[in-house]
Amino acid sequence: MAEEKSQASSSKMLTLKASDGVLFEVELNIAKEMKTVQAYIDDCEDIETIPIPNVLGKHLAIVIEYIKKTNEEYDAEFEKQWNMDDLQLLLLAANYLNISGLQECLCKAIAKRIENKSPEYVRKVFNIENDHSPEEEAKLRKEYKWAFEGVDKD
Amino acid sequence: MEGLAMLKYLISQLHQLFHDSSSILLQQQQPSLPTTIFLHPPPPTTTRWTSFDSEEDSSVDDCCDLVMAAGKSHSFRISEPLKPPPAKKPRKDRSRGKSLGRSCSSEVMEQEIWKDFPEDLFEAVIARLPIAAFFRFRSVCRQWDSLLASQSFSQHCAQVPQENPWFYTITHENVNSGAMYDPSLKKWHHPSISPLPTKLIVLPVASAGGLVCFLDIGHRNFYVCNPLTQSFKELPARSVKVWSRVAVGMTVNGNSAGSGYKILWVGCNGEYEVYDSVKNSWNRPGNIPGSVKLPLSLNFRSQAVAIDSTLYFMRSDPEGVVSYDVATRVWKQYIIPAPLHLTDHTLAEYDGQIMLVGLLTKNAATCVCIWELQKMTLLWKEVDRMPNIWCLDFYGKHVRMTCLGNKGLLMLSLRSKQMNRLVTYNIARKEWLKVPGCVVPHGKKRQWIACGTAFYPCLTAVA
């Protein structure tokens, strides 16, 4: 019985269940790209439906499509479709599911979106409180004056 | 509407059961209605039945009353039907930049998401920013300002593949506040704070792992620093009595300066010492073997080349290369005839391949040439030349050249009486690019660049 299973493993299907109940049937080799899912399978061999409690169906769909299609060309165009909030949720999903290629792609994408921006812009986008004292901030701006050239206007 | 259809089906089943059996249908222990009416597999432990409101079908009310009467402690509900996997959305539905929408059961406030965003993921993003952006964003908040001291951030930085090196150069106007050239942005940066103590006059002689090694002009003391972060260290004194000119090489122990580095100096009389940053001491492992001809006429204008744990130095008389492996502590000599009419030559390296860069002067024409070392024959083979148009600028003039950097991307400083041309050469792509003039902030004069070294910018390299 076990032998039969392993022979058919390449075409074996698995069901992933997103946090909002949406179900996805994926091939085993696709699911295995998510190291978190791989670990789940390793622990319980006979499992057919794996719960993914931290990821919404909408984002799981995107992640699965990424795994199926990823290549240099696809990756270059992939990130352009999403706004900052989606990128962030996708990165959280990729991090939870432990998919290194997608994590790398998304980290680079988010970095690229902010690389020419001002610190004020970054604080706004990431909802970060400025806990520098005015003196500290002035000192940093003076010390790294060279890094503020050519910054996009907010 | 789907729910209502399902409810109607449920009711018809109930009617069926009522007709088939006179016994109480709904027993408290086993509510065993046909499983087909469950649209959603019931949770394994209990079946919950909640009361159901509908105004549209009076039979439902009747049924409800029956059910309520039969099993008071039970209530039933129709769960939301299972959604099939979503069909692929056509491209036109996904407009660029639009959010996917918030119509989901687990609604999350945007701001809340970012508030709980793990530090680790922020660090992964920040490690992928260009260097200038990193320094600019230190003023975002205290957490981002403290990343240089963070182990985890250091690990993230180590995972980011190194792209182009930067060039740390000495400008004649202020010897100690070097100007740095960033070839990806084609920009010169002039840090306001020098990484070096101002009283020293030092020249960069080697670099590895994001660190630059300096030697003072009296050839006495060595200094190591990270030009980006002012991490600075004066090395302990060497055990020599005579301060003669030396050639210097530098290697890192692992992939980055995190695991330590070694610095070798060697003099013409065959004296040499190796500094180990882990032990913070100089060591003289032995003497140069007789197979290496002394005196070593070292080419001091050429930087040493490091490939893994081996350092390569140019020599003449006989012309060639001597190498020292810091791991095995073995010296070797390779006799390699130099190309004719060659001046101002230096060693370089790309992907484990040793190269030679130099000026070829024939009659009045000068050209910059690139050679590759053929390992089997130990001969230099010409592989590229600077575009002719650029060479013409130097026709009939006496030219000097310095090569800044020796790995992958080179910066060449070409100087004649009143001209200083800066050019970068990408060995892999055989690409020659002009470098914009270096002008200090609030200045107008182009700086004369003759000396410097390349370094791979590494925010977390510590001297």
Chai-1 contact restraints between the chains, C-beta under 6 A:
chainA,res_idxA,chainB,res_idxB,connection_type,confidence,min_distance_angstrom,max_distance_angstrom,comment,restraint_id
A,S19,B,S106,contact,1.0,0.0,6.0,A-B,restraint_1
A,D20,B,C104,contact,1.0,0.0,6.0,A-B,restraint_2
A,D20,B,S105,contact,1.0,0.0,6.0,A-B,restraint_3
A,V22,B,K83,contact,1.0,0.0,6.0,A-B,restraint_4
A,L23,B,P85,contact,1.0,0.0,6.0,A-B,restraint_5
A,F24,B,P85,contact,1.0,0.0,6.0,A-B,restraint_6
A,L56,B,C104,contact,1.0,0.0,6.0,A-B,restraint_7
A,K58,B,L100,contact,1.0,0.0,6.0,A-B,restraint_8
A,N83,B,G97,contact,1.0,0.0,6.0,A-B,restraint_9
A,N83,B,S99,contact,1.0,0.0,6.0,A-B,restraint_10
A,D85,B,E110,contact,1.0,0.0,6.0,A-B,restraint_11
A,D86,B,L100,contact,1.0,0.0,6.0,A-B,restraint_12
A,C107,B,A124,contact,1.0,0.0,6.0,A-B,restraint_13
A,C107,B,V125,contact,1.0,0.0,6.0,A-B,restraint_14
A,C107,B,R128,contact,1.0,0.0,6.0,A-B,restraint_15
A,K108,B,R128,contact,1.0,0.0,6.0,A-B,restraint_16
A,I110,B,V125,contact,1.0,0.0,6.0,A-B,restraint_17
A,A111,B,V125,contact,1.0,0.0,6.0,A-B,restraint_18
A,A111,B,R128,contact,1.0,0.0,6.0,A-B,restraint_19
A,A111,B,L129,contact,1.0,0.0,6.0,A-B,restraint_20
A,E115,B,L129,contact,1.0,0.0,6.0,A-B,restraint_21
A,E115,B,P130,contact,1.0,0.0,6.0,A-B,restraint_22
A,E115,B,A133,contact,1.0,0.0,6.0,A-B,restraint_23
A,P119,B,F137,contact,1.0,0.0,6.0,A-B,restraint_24
A,P119,B,S139,contact,1.0,0.0,6.0,A-B,restraint_25
A,P119,B,V140,contact,1.0,0.0,6.0,A-B,restraint_26
A,V122,B,F137,contact,1.0,0.0,6.0,A-B,restraint_27
A,V122,B,V140,contact,1.0,0.0,6.0,A-B,restraint_28
A,R123,B,V140,contact,1.0,0.0,6.0,A-B,restraint_29
A,F126,B,W114,contact,1.0,0.0,6.0,A-B,restraint_30
A,N127,B,Q111,contact,1.0,0.0,6.0,A-B,restraint_31
A,N127,B,W114,contact,1.0,0.0,6.0,A-B,restraint_32
A,N127,B,K115,contact,1.0,0.0,6.0,A-B,restraint_33
A,I128,B,V140,contact,1.0,0.0,6.0,A-B,restraint_34
A,I128,B,C141,contact,1.0,0.0,6.0,A-B,restraint_35
A,N130,B,C141,contact,1.0,0.0,6.0,A-B,restraint_36
A,D131,B,C141,contact,1.0,0.0,6.0,A-B,restraint_37
A,D131,B,R142,contact,1.0,0.0,6.0,A-B,restraint_38
A,E137,B,S139,contact,1.0,0.0,6.0,A-B,restraint_39
A,L140,B,R138,contact,1.0,0.0,6.0,A-B,restraint_40
A,L140,B,S139,contact,1.0,0.0,6.0,A-B,restraint_41
A,R141,B,S139,contact,1.0,0.0,6.0,A-B,restraint_42
A,Y144,B,F135,contact,1.0,0.0,6.0,A-B,restraint_43
A,W146,B,H189,contact,1.0,0.0,6.0,A-B,restraint_44
A,W146,B,H190,contact,1.0,0.0,6.0,A-B,restraint_45
A,W146,B,P191,contact,1.0,0.0,6.0,A-B,restraint_46
A,A147,B,A132,contact,1.0,0.0,6.0,A-B,restraint_47
A,A147,B,F135,contact,1.0,0.0,6.0,A-B,restraint_48
A,A147,B,R136,contact,1.0,0.0,6.0,A-B,restraint_49
A,F148,B,R136,contact,1.0,0.0,6.0,A-B,restraint_50
